[in-house]
Amino acid sequence: FNCYIMLLYFCLTISLAAASSYNYQLRTDEYNYFDFVRQWGPNLCYEASHACLPIPPSVNYWTIHGLWPSYDAKHYPQYCKSCHFNGTLLDPIREELEAQWMTDYSGGDEKFWSHEYCKHGTCCLDVLPTELEFFSKALQLHQLYKIDDVLQKKGINPSSEMAYSLHDVYNALNGAFMRPTFWCRFVKDSGVSKQLLYQVSICIDKTFTLVGCPAQEHESCIYDKEVYFIPNA
């Protein structure tokens, strides 16, 4: 009987924790900063398990993945309001969006923009109340905080052969952007395991000022292993 009571208590505790976490993510007023995520498309698509759309040859630079209101490293609001995405509202910036915020997944750019806006953009209407303002702000931040420029100044350039110390990459971006976070994946190339850095997050507060990102509980990169930046063929 005591074992049964203990098991019941354990299950109830887990259920309440899960419910609390679920409700916590859906409270629209619960975010402290933006997680601004950029990606290196060739590293995302190289030997990928999903089918990537071809990356235009001219795109040999970091592009935008998303601007995500976040509470901390593990919690963020999502789908906060009913969403009726209207792509025509983005016509004034469409050309720049197509160049800087493209997707490699099937469905195309506008479907991806709709997903990003409905999931994340509806949760920061207090500071970015319209679609156009949301996407325009991301483009502005992308130009203001250029990953390409920082890495190039440190001699870190795309190469299929050249590997770089991830500590050097981190130090370069940390010096410019205040404690970024990294996303890595691992592939086998001619029998050799390669670490590919495919996304970088920097964190920005509600006044759009740089802040250090909170520590990640589970880091996807191995900092003592070298990293590659596959060029866009």
C-alpha positions, 0 to 999 in steps of 0.5 A: 500500500505504501508503494502504491501511495508513493507511486501515485504521488510521483505520477501526480507530481510529474503530471502537475509539473508537465501541466505547469510547463505547458501553461507556462509556455502559453502565457502571452506575457511571459517573455524577457528577451528575443532569441535572434537565430541565424543559420549557415545554410550549407552546414544545415543541408550538408548530408542532411536527413531532410530534403533541402531546397537548393541554396542559390549560388549567390547565398554564401552568407548567414541568413535569418532563421527566426526572432523568438520571444523567450522567457529563459533557455528552456521556455518560450511563448508560442502561438499567442494569438489567432493568426491570419498571416497576410504575405502582401503586407511584406511587399515593401521588404519582400526582396530583402526578405527573400535574400536574407530570410529564406528557407531550405524546406519544401513549402517555400519562403512564404510558408516559412515566414507564416510559420515563424510569425504565427508561432513567434511573432504573435507573442511580441505584439507589445513591441512589434504589433504588426507583421511588417514591424516584426520582419523589418526589425529582424532584417534591421538586427541582421544588418546591425549584427553581422556574423559574416563580418565578425568571422571574416575579420578573424580569418574564419571563412567557409572551407571544405578542408579548413577546420577551426577551433570552436573556442576561437569562433566563440571568442570572436562572436562573444566579443561582438555579441555578448555570450551567443549560443551555438547549434551544431550537427555531426556528419561523416565525410569520407569516414571522418566525423565533422562538426558543423556549426549551423546556427548561432543565437544572440540575445536582445532585450525588449529595447533591442539592445544586446544582452548575454544569452542564458546558459543552455542546459544541453549544449549541442556543440563539443567545444574541444572538437574543431568545426567546419563551415562548408561553402555553398557549392 
